[in-house]
Amino acid sequence: MEYGKNIKYINIIIDKARENVIDAINLQKKGEIRHSKEALFVANTLFDPLGEIIGSIEIIDLIPTFFKTFPYKRSGMSKARYLQYHIGNYFVEIGNLNYRLELYAGKIKNAYGKIAKNKKNIELIAKTLQKYRKTVFKGLIDIRDSHVHKFRYTDKEIDRLLELELIAKYADKSKRDILLKVQHENAFKKIRKKWNSLIKENDVQIEQTLDFYFETLLKIVAPKGSIIYPFNNKKS
């Protein structure tokens, strides 16, 4: 999954943050410690919360890789527990992404909402996130809330897999027990395949939302490719 097809907004914010950091380092070498109002606005309002969104996206991207890569057998780690752990993490990061997208949209609204021409685009972001909450996020978060108990994620398939794993762990080399181990391995592969497919389907919808989200932010924050500072409309 990417950050959406339209990454121009992300590039503009990161480029400006990098430029500000370099300027600060050069000033520090001269014994000066000061930050312009514009630099602080970029860091606190535009860059830091954007970094948290990107962090959630990158973690979500890693989950399928963990599904395919398991620790060495000699580690003694349970495949079922490993799978359960990462499915749980997936739900956590989906919830985090939902929260961070809304938080960032709120920061942009607070900063740019008083500029009349931005009102329409700010409303578009709100409607898009609301629609998204009713589809991708709501579906996944509802599943998470119904299956995440006090300490970890669980569902009937995972519970069944854990039961099979426990029994297979103490199996001997009889034909009956060998068949049990095969059944356990097949069940594991089936659940892993199911979650890989589910994540791929969700990724498509998440990408579409991110694409529109960042495209709309671009129209508000940097419509001509340069950041507009709402407190003085100064471009950079």
Residue frames relative to the residue before (quaternion, step in Angstrom):
aa qw qx qy qz dx dy dz
M 1.0000 0.0000 0.0000 0.0000 0.00 0.00 0.00
E 0.2338 -0.7602 0.5889 0.1436 3.55 -1.01 0.80
Y 0.6395 -0.5175 0.3909 0.4128 3.57 -1.29 -0.16
G 0.6661 -0.3817 0.2850 0.5739 3.56 1.29 0.29
K 0.6189 -0.5649 0.3899 0.3817 3.57 -1.17 0.43
N 0.7185 0.4157 -0.2409 0.5029 3.54 1.07 -0.73
I 0.0479 0.8218 -0.5631 0.0724 3.59 -0.10 1.29
K 0.3284 0.7672 -0.4950 0.2419 3.58 1.25 0.23
Y 0.6354 0.5365 -0.3325 0.4448 3.58 0.94 -0.87
I 0.6627 0.5092 -0.3037 0.4575 3.57 0.86 -0.98
N 0.6587 0.5198 -0.3087 0.4480 3.58 0.92 -0.90
I 0.6440 0.5276 -0.3231 0.4499 3.59 0.97 -0.87
I 0.6867 0.4846 -0.2877 0.4591 3.59 0.85 -0.96
I 0.6819 0.4813 -0.2945 0.4654 3.60 0.88 -0.92
D 0.6309 0.5330 -0.3338 0.4544 3.60 0.99 -0.79
K 0.6769 0.4855 -0.2953 0.4678 3.57 0.94 -0.89
A 0.6336 0.5235 -0.3308 0.4636 3.58 1.00 -0.79
R 0.6469 0.5159 -0.3142 0.4654 3.58 0.99 -0.84
E 0.6359 0.5298 -0.3153 0.4642 3.55 0.99 -0.86
N 0.6661 0.5075 -0.2970 0.4589 3.58 0.96 -0.86
V 0.6372 0.5254 -0.3224 0.4626 3.57 1.04 -0.79
I 0.6459 0.5143 -0.3132 0.4693 3.59 0.97 -0.86
D 0.6365 0.5227 -0.3195 0.4685 3.59 0.99 -0.85
A 0.6612 0.5128 -0.3033 0.4559 3.58 0.95 -0.89
I 0.6362 0.5224 -0.3224 0.4673 3.59 1.03 -0.80
N 0.6621 0.5064 -0.3034 0.4617 3.57 0.94 -0.87
L 0.6467 0.5063 -0.3149 0.4758 3.58 1.04 -0.77
Q 0.6343 0.5419 -0.3237 0.4464 3.55 1.05 -0.82
K 0.6151 0.5508 -0.3346 0.4542 3.57 1.06 -0.73
K 0.6930 0.4470 -0.2594 0.5027 3.55 1.17 -0.62
G 0.5655 -0.6241 0.3692 0.3929 3.54 1.32 0.07
E 0.5733 0.5815 -0.3795 0.4350 3.55 1.26 0.32
I 0.0535 -0.7770 0.6264 0.0318 3.57 -0.98 0.83
R 0.3757 0.6962 -0.5361 0.2943 3.54 -0.25 1.26
H 0.1549 -0.7763 0.6073 0.0670 3.52 -1.17 0.67
S 0.4340 -0.6988 0.5018 0.2674 3.55 -0.86 0.91
K 0.6481 -0.5072 0.3978 0.4056 3.54 -1.27 0.39
E 0.6386 0.5341 -0.3180 0.4536 3.57 1.05 -0.81
A 0.6636 0.5105 -0.3065 0.4530 3.58 0.93 -0.92
L 0.6560 0.5017 -0.3083 0.4721 3.60 0.98 -0.80
F 0.6258 0.5335 -0.3330 0.4615 3.58 1.06 -0.75
V 0.6473 0.5104 -0.3164 0.4695 3.58 0.94 -0.89
A 0.6907 0.4956 -0.2850 0.4428 3.58 0.84 -0.99
N 0.7886 0.3873 -0.1843 0.4406 3.57 0.66 -1.12
T 0.7688 0.3701 -0.1870 0.4868 3.58 0.98 -0.83
L 0.7967 0.3388 -0.1578 0.4750 3.58 0.87 -0.94
F 0.7776 0.4005 -0.2031 0.4400 3.58 0.79 -0.98
D 0.6931 0.5073 -0.3077 0.4094 3.62 0.66 -1.06
P 0.7196 0.4148 -0.2838 0.4792 3.65 0.73 -0.90
L 0.5793 0.5561 -0.3764 0.4620 3.60 1.18 -0.49
G 0.6294 0.5439 -0.3253 0.4497 3.57 1.03 -0.79
E 0.6375 0.5209 -0.3256 0.4650 3.58 1.07 -0.69
I 0.6188 0.5282 -0.3353 0.4750 3.59 1.07 -0.73
I 0.6640 0.4996 -0.2963 0.4709 3.55 0.90 -0.97
G 0.6164 0.5557 -0.3384 0.4436 3.58 1.05 -0.75
S 0.6566 0.5010 -0.3068 0.4730 3.60 0.95 -0.86
I 0.6441 0.5256 -0.3204 0.4541 3.57 0.95 -0.88
E 0.6785 0.5001 -0.2935 0.4510 3.58 0.90 -0.91
I 0.6412 0.5051 -0.3282 0.4754 3.60 1.04 -0.74
I 0.6272 0.5284 -0.3312 0.4665 3.59 1.00 -0.83
D 0.6412 0.5370 -0.3120 0.4508 3.57 1.05 -0.80
L 0.6643 0.5387 -0.3019 0.4211 3.59 1.07 -0.70
I 0.5418 0.6763 -0.3959 0.3037 3.59 1.08 -0.67
P 0.6775 0.4768 -0.3256 0.4557 3.67 0.78 -0.86
T 0.6019 0.5528 -0.3561 0.4531 3.59 1.13 -0.62
F 0.6485 0.5040 -0.3158 0.4751 3.57 1.01 -0.79
F 0.5990 0.5652 -0.3592 0.4389 3.59 1.08 -0.66
K 0.7282 0.4439 -0.2303 0.4686 3.57 1.02 -0.84
T 0.7548 0.3388 -0.1759 0.5334 3.57 1.18 -0.52
F 0.0390 -0.8204 0.5700 -0.0227 3.54 -0.57 1.17
P 0.6096 -0.5570 0.4082 0.3892 3.59 -1.16 0.51
Y 0.6444 -0.5098 0.3944 0.4114 3.56 -1.23 0.38
K 0.6163 -0.5740 0.3940 0.3680 3.56 -1.12 0.69
R 0.6470 0.5520 -0.3260 0.4129 3.55 1.02 -0.81
S 0.5385 0.6164 -0.4076 0.4048 3.59 1.25 -0.25
G 0.3678 -0.7607 0.4605 0.2722 3.55 1.24 -0.48
M 0.4448 0.7116 -0.4471 0.3098 3.59 1.27 0.16
S 0.4669 -0.6818 0.4998 0.2594 3.53 -1.01 0.89
K 0.4502 -0.6823 0.5055 0.2762 3.59 -0.87 0.95
A 0.6507 0.5270 -0.3159 0.4462 3.55 0.98 -0.88
R 0.6646 0.4882 -0.3037 0.4773 3.60 0.95 -0.86
Y 0.6230 0.5479 -0.3306 0.4500 3.55 1.03 -0.81
L 0.6644 0.4946 -0.2848 0.4825 3.54 0.98 -0.95
Q 0.6422 0.5346 -0.3065 0.4560 3.56 0.94 -0.93
Y 0.6470 0.5395 -0.3096 0.4410 3.56 0.95 -0.92
H 0.7349 0.4307 -0.2453 0.4628 3.58 0.82 -0.95
I 0.5737 0.5375 -0.3847 0.4836 3.61 1.15 -0.47
G 0.6409 0.5224 -0.3143 0.4664 3.56 0.99 -0.84
N 0.6526 0.5119 -0.3055 0.4678 3.58 0.99 -0.85
Y 0.5998 0.5670 -0.3515 0.4419 3.55 1.08 -0.74
F 0.6732 0.4913 -0.2918 0.4693 3.57 0.90 -0.93
V 0.6223 0.5425 -0.3381 0.4517 3.57 1.00 -0.82
E 0.7173 0.4528 -0.2652 0.4584 3.59 0.83 -0.95
I 0.5748 0.5508 -0.3798 0.4711 3.58 1.15 -0.52
G 0.6596 0.4952 -0.2965 0.4814 3.56 0.99 -0.85
N 0.6392 0.5264 -0.3159 0.4632 3.57 1.03 -0.82
L 0.6518 0.5158 -0.3158 0.4576 3.57 0.95 -0.88
N 0.6233 0.5407 -0.3260 0.4614 3.55 0.96 -0.87
Y 0.6797 0.4946 -0.2775 0.4651 3.56 0.86 -1.04
R 0.7091 0.4806 -0.2704 0.4394 3.59 0.83 -0.97
L 0.6068 0.5347 -0.3537 0.4698 3.59 1.09 -0.62
E 0.6755 0.4805 -0.2906 0.4779 3.56 0.95 -0.86
L 0.6377 0.5312 -0.3257 0.4529 3.58 0.98 -0.83
Y 0.6701 0.4965 -0.2939 0.4670 3.58 0.94 -0.91
A 0.6314 0.5245 -0.3250 0.4697 3.56 1.00 -0.83
G 0.6405 0.5283 -0.3160 0.4591 3.57 1.07 -0.76
K 0.6360 0.5231 -0.3200 0.4685 3.58 1.04 -0.79
I 0.6544 0.5011 -0.3069 0.4759 3.57 0.99 -0.87
K 0.6371 0.5282 -0.3271 0.4562 3.57 0.99 -0.81
N 0.6687 0.5031 -0.3002 0.4579 3.57 0.92 -0.92
A 0.7088 0.4689 -0.2599 0.4585 3.57 1.01 -0.83
Y 0.8239 0.2638 -0.0908 0.4932 3.56 0.86 -0.98
G 0.4668 0.7438 -0.4055 0.2538 3.59 1.26 -0.25
K 0.6520 0.5334 -0.3199 0.4337 3.57 1.13 -0.55
I 0.5738 0.5471 -0.3893 0.4689 3.57 1.27 -0.17
A 0.4946 -0.7317 0.3812 0.2732 3.56 -0.38 1.30
K 0.6993 0.4959 -0.2921 0.4239 3.60 0.82 -0.95
N 0.6399 0.5455 -0.3264 0.4317 3.60 1.22 -0.30
K 0.4973 0.7088 -0.4142 0.2806 3.58 1.17 -0.50
K 0.6540 0.5249 -0.3166 0.4434 3.58 0.94 -0.89
N 0.6924 0.4743 -0.2792 0.4667 3.58 0.89 -0.92
I 0.6201 0.5291 -0.3400 0.4690 3.58 1.07 -0.69
E 0.6384 0.5108 -0.3169 0.4807 3.58 1.04 -0.75
L 0.6209 0.5495 -0.3344 0.4479 3.59 1.07 -0.75
I 0.6429 0.5133 -0.3216 0.4687 3.56 0.97 -0.85
A 0.6529 0.5231 -0.3121 0.4502 3.57 0.91 -0.93
K 0.6752 0.4896 -0.2907 0.4689 3.59 0.93 -0.90
T 0.6379 0.5319 -0.3251 0.4522 3.58 1.03 -0.81
L 0.6825 0.4741 -0.2903 0.4745 3.57 0.91 -0.90
Q 0.6177 0.5397 -0.3414 0.4590 3.57 1.08 -0.71
K 0.6545 0.5013 -0.2993 0.4804 3.56 0.99 -0.90
Y 0.6584 0.5236 -0.2998 0.4499 3.55 0.99 -0.89
R 0.6186 0.5467 -0.3348 0.4543 3.57 1.05 -0.77
K 0.6874 0.4852 -0.2785 0.4631 3.57 1.09 -0.73
T 0.7158 0.3989 -0.2487 0.5164 3.60 1.24 -0.28
V 0.8328 0.2237 -0.1169 0.4927 3.55 -0.17 -1.30
F 0.7455 0.4241 -0.2536 0.4472 3.57 0.53 -1.14
K 0.6666 0.5047 -0.3274 0.4402 3.58 0.85 -0.90
G 0.6516 0.5275 -0.3200 0.4413 3.57 0.91 -0.91
L 0.7108 0.4535 -0.2603 0.4705 3.54 0.84 -0.98
I 0.6739 0.4914 -0.3063 0.4589 3.57 0.92 -0.86
D 0.6070 0.5371 -0.3543 0.4665 3.60 1.11 -0.65
I 0.6368 0.5115 -0.3200 0.4800 3.57 1.01 -0.85
R 0.6472 0.5271 -0.3163 0.4508 3.54 0.93 -0.95
D 0.7067 0.4818 -0.2799 0.4361 3.57 0.78 -1.02
S 0.6873 0.4731 -0.2900 0.4687 3.57 1.09 -0.61
H 0.7664 0.3568 -0.1895 0.4993 3.59 1.21 -0.38
V 0.6270 0.5006 -0.3554 0.4795 3.59 1.21 -0.23
H 0.1625 -0.8029 0.5694 0.0691 3.53 -0.44 1.20
K 0.8354 -0.2316 0.1069 0.4869 3.57 -1.16 -0.36
F 0.8368 0.2110 -0.0836 0.4983 3.58 0.87 -0.87
R 0.8429 0.0248 0.0358 0.5362 3.64 0.96 -0.64
Y 0.6012 -0.5475 0.4462 0.3737 3.53 -1.38 0.27
T 0.1212 0.7790 -0.6131 0.0504 3.56 -1.11 0.64
D 0.0487 0.7550 -0.6534 -0.0262 3.55 -1.33 0.32
K 0.7358 -0.4384 0.2624 0.4444 3.60 -1.25 0.16
E 0.6544 0.5210 -0.3206 0.4445 3.58 0.98 -0.83
I 0.6584 0.4934 -0.3031 0.4809 3.56 0.96 -0.88
D 0.6408 0.5259 -0.3256 0.4548 3.58 0.97 -0.87
R 0.6540 0.5078 -0.3082 0.4685 3.57 0.97 -0.86
L 0.6432 0.5240 -0.3170 0.4596 3.57 0.99 -0.85
L 0.6498 0.5138 -0.3130 0.4646 3.59 0.98 -0.82
E 0.6318 0.5253 -0.3289 0.4655 3.57 1.06 -0.75
L 0.6638 0.5005 -0.2983 0.4689 3.56 0.92 -0.93
E 0.6464 0.5342 -0.3150 0.4445 3.54 1.00 -0.86
L 0.6514 0.5198 -0.3123 0.4560 3.56 0.97 -0.87
I 0.6681 0.4876 -0.2966 0.4774 3.57 0.95 -0.89
A 0.6732 0.5082 -0.2960 0.4481 3.58 0.92 -0.96
K 0.5814 0.6159 -0.3608 0.3904 3.56 1.12 -0.70
Y 0.7720 0.3164 -0.1655 0.5258 3.55 1.04 -0.77
A 0.3917 0.7293 -0.4727 0.3020 3.58 1.24 0.38
D 0.3673 -0.7022 0.5584 0.2453 3.57 -1.23 0.49
K 0.6773 -0.5089 0.3526 0.3973 3.59 -1.20 -0.33
S 0.3597 0.7254 -0.5125 0.2860 3.60 1.14 0.42
K 0.6554 -0.5218 0.3669 0.4044 3.57 -1.21 0.49
R 0.6384 0.5398 -0.3275 0.4401 3.56 0.99 -0.82
D 0.7097 0.4525 -0.2641 0.4709 3.59 0.89 -0.91
I 0.5909 0.5440 -0.3676 0.4687 3.57 1.13 -0.57
L 0.6297 0.5278 -0.3179 0.4731 3.58 1.04 -0.81
L 0.6226 0.5453 -0.3252 0.4574 3.58 1.08 -0.77
K 0.6568 0.5098 -0.3015 0.4667 3.58 0.98 -0.86
V 0.6315 0.5231 -0.3225 0.4728 3.56 1.06 -0.79
Q 0.6396 0.5232 -0.3185 0.4645 3.58 0.99 -0.86
H 0.6373 0.5263 -0.3167 0.4653 3.57 1.00 -0.83
E 0.6738 0.4941 -0.2970 0.4622 3.60 0.88 -0.93
N 0.6521 0.5100 -0.3124 0.4659 3.59 0.99 -0.81
A 0.6418 0.5164 -0.3195 0.4683 3.59 1.00 -0.80
F 0.6330 0.5360 -0.3183 0.4591 3.54 1.01 -0.84
K 0.6769 0.4931 -0.2919 0.4619 3.60 0.86 -0.97
K 0.6322 0.5429 -0.3255 0.4468 3.57 1.05 -0.79
I 0.6776 0.4790 -0.2915 0.4759 3.60 0.91 -0.91
R 0.6439 0.5208 -0.3238 0.4574 3.56 0.96 -0.84
K 0.6522 0.5097 -0.3082 0.4688 3.58 0.97 -0.86
K 0.6239 0.5502 -0.3277 0.4479 3.58 1.01 -0.84
W 0.7249 0.4427 -0.2571 0.4609 3.58 0.82 -0.96
N 0.5895 0.5473 -0.3695 0.4652 3.56 1.12 -0.56
S 0.6656 0.5011 -0.2928 0.4693 3.57 0.98 -0.89
L 0.6481 0.5243 -0.3134 0.4548 3.57 0.96 -0.88
I 0.6675 0.4985 -0.3000 0.4647 3.57 0.93 -0.88
K 0.6346 0.5273 -0.3328 0.4566 3.60 0.99 -0.78
E 0.6500 0.5095 -0.3109 0.4704 3.57 0.98 -0.85
N 0.6703 0.4939 -0.2981 0.4668 3.58 0.94 -0.86
D 0.6074 0.5827 -0.3478 0.4131 3.56 1.06 -0.79
V 0.6213 0.5513 -0.3403 0.4408 3.58 1.01 -0.81
Q 0.6944 0.4649 -0.2694 0.4786 3.58 0.90 -0.95
I 0.6311 0.5256 -0.3362 0.4608 3.58 1.03 -0.76
E 0.6455 0.5256 -0.3184 0.4536 3.59 0.95 -0.88
Q 0.6455 0.5224 -0.3216 0.4549 3.59 0.95 -0.86
T 0.6654 0.4935 -0.3006 0.4726 3.56 0.98 -0.83
L 0.6554 0.5108 -0.3113 0.4611 3.59 0.93 -0.89
D 0.6139 0.5602 -0.3409 0.4394 3.56 1.03 -0.80
F 0.6987 0.4475 -0.2645 0.4915 3.57 0.84 -0.99
Y 0.6154 0.5767 -0.3304 0.4237 3.58 1.01 -0.88
F 0.7463 0.4020 -0.2263 0.4798 3.59 0.71 -1.07
E 0.5887 0.5596 -0.3636 0.4561 3.57 1.13 -0.59
T 0.6763 0.4794 -0.2858 0.4807 3.58 0.99 -0.84
L 0.6163 0.5369 -0.3422 0.4636 3.59 1.04 -0.74
L 0.6128 0.5626 -0.3408 0.4380 3.56 1.04 -0.79
K 0.6557 0.5212 -0.3077 0.4514 3.58 0.98 -0.84
I 0.6846 0.4761 -0.2729 0.4797 3.58 1.16 -0.61
V 0.7938 0.3730 -0.1593 0.4533 3.54 0.71 -1.16
A 0.8197 0.0041 0.0429 0.5712 3.58 0.92 -0.87
P 0.0441 -0.8671 0.4957 0.0200 3.61 0.66 1.08
K 0.7637 0.3039 -0.1794 0.5406 3.59 1.15 -0.56
G 0.6933 -0.5002 0.2694 0.4433 3.55 1.21 0.48
S 0.7194 0.3373 -0.2300 0.5619 3.58 1.29 -0.06
I 0.5510 -0.6416 0.4259 0.3216 3.58 -1.02 0.83
I 0.2246 -0.7358 0.6251 0.1317 3.53 -1.02 0.91
Y 0.2412 -0.7696 0.5745 0.1394 3.58 -0.76 1.04
P 0.4228 -0.7650 0.4265 0.2326 3.58 -0.47 1.21
F 0.6590 0.5340 -0.3234 0.4195 3.59 1.10 -0.56
N 0.8166 0.0995 -0.0928 0.5610 3.58 1.19 -0.26
N 0.3978 -0.7461 0.4390 0.3039 3.55 1.39 0.07
K 0.3651 0.7276 -0.4931 0.3068 3.53 1.22 0.58
K 0.2916 -0.7617 0.5564 0.1588 3.56 -0.89 0.93
S 0.0512 -0.7879 0.6123 0.0417 3.53 -1.24 0.51
